[in-house]
Amino acid sequence: MTTNVDAVTIFNGRTDKTTRRKIYIPTVIKDVSYVEGKGSKVADNGVWSDDVQYKIRVPLISVIQDNRVFLSDLRYAKLDDGKAAGHWTIQKGDLVVRSEYTGEKSALYEDEVAVYAREQGVDLIHVTEYADNTSGGSLYTRHWRIGGK
């Protein structure tokens, strides 16, 4: 699989037990395939709007921050916060930016992730779909697919 982006950062959402707000744990993933499709659509009332679709493919051989282990979203949700820091997942509602997160915080709220994306000049992608395509095929074609808007 051809990779065309040095790094993306996926922010995995978890519920903070003390504040009951959603927090996002960043994981930097290097050497991914990134496609951005821009278009427009017309609503019933005649108003045009932008329609941007993102497709990100994370090859099985990508470099994952701190050698974190991938877990399914259901298994990831069961982990306590300490153990979650050693893993990553993909689930609807997660956030992705097309850059390497260089901040100091190990967990951020959504508004902080949005500010970071704006400061970096990159789009904030909301994960709307994903697939685990890591079984079958050769080592070089196995990947996780992330779709977002």
Backbone hydrogen bonds, N-H to C=O, Kabsch-Sander energy under -0.5 kcal/mol:
donor,donor_aa,acceptor,acceptor_aa,energy
4,N,32,V,-1.7
5,V,32,V,-1.8
8,V,29,I,-2.3
9,T,97,V,-2.5
10,I,27,T,-2.4
11,F,95,L,-3.8
12,N,10,I,-0.7
12,N,25,I,-2.5
14,R,23,I,-2.7
16,D,14,R,-0.6
16,D,21,R,-3.4
17,K,15,T,-0.5
20,R,16,D,-2.5
23,I,14,R,-3.5
24,Y,108,L,-3.2
25,I,12,N,-2.5
27,T,10,I,-2.0
29,I,8,V,-3.1
30,K,63,V,-3.0
31,D,6,D,-2.3
32,V,5,V,-1.7
33,S,57,R,-2.7
35,V,55,K,-2.6
37,G,53,Q,-3.3
38,K,36,E,-0.6
39,G,51,D,-1.4
41,K,49,S,-2.3
43,A,47,V,-2.5
46,G,43,A,-2.1
49,S,41,K,-2.3
51,D,39,G,-2.4
53,Q,37,G,-2.8
53,Q,51,D,-0.5
54,Y,148,G,-2.6
55,K,35,V,-2.7
56,I,146,I,-3.0
57,R,33,S,-2.7
58,V,56,I,-0.5
58,V,144,W,-3.0
60,L,142,R,-2.4
62,S,59,P,-2.2
63,V,30,K,-1.1
64,I,62,S,-0.7
65,Q,28,V,-2.5
67,N,64,I,-2.2
68,R,65,Q,-1.9
69,V,86,G,-1.7
71,L,88,W,-2.3
76,Y,72,S,-2.6
77,A,73,D,-1.9
78,K,74,L,-0.8
78,K,75,R,-0.5
79,L,75,R,-0.5
79,L,76,Y,-1.2
84,A,80,D,-2.3
85,A,81,D,-1.1
86,G,83,K,-1.6
87,H,84,A,-1.9
88,W,69,V,-1.8
93,G,127,V,-2.5
94,D,91,Q,-2.0
95,L,11,F,-1.9
96,V,125,I,-2.1
97,V,9,T,-2.0
98,R,123,D,-0.5
99,S,97,V,-1.6
101,Y,99,S,-0.6
108,L,24,Y,-2.5
110,E,22,K,-0.5
112,E,109,Y,-0.7
113,V,109,Y,-2.0
114,A,110,E,-2.4
115,V,111,D,-2.0
116,Y,112,E,-2.3
117,A,113,V,-2.6
118,R,114,A,-2.3
119,E,115,V,-2.6
120,Q,116,Y,-2.0
121,G,117,A,-0.9
121,G,118,R,-0.5
122,V,117,A,-2.3
125,I,96,V,-2.8
125,I,123,D,-0.7
127,V,94,D,-2.8
127,V,125,I,-0.6
128,T,147,G,-2.6
129,E,147,G,-1.8
131,A,145,R,-2.2
133,N,131,A,-0.8
133,N,143,H,-2.0
141,T,138,S,-1.6
142,R,138,S,-1.2
143,H,133,N,-1.6
144,W,58,V,-2.0
145,R,131,A,-2.6
146,I,56,I,-3.3
147,G,129,E,-2.8
148,G,54,Y,-2.0
149,K,126,H,-1.9
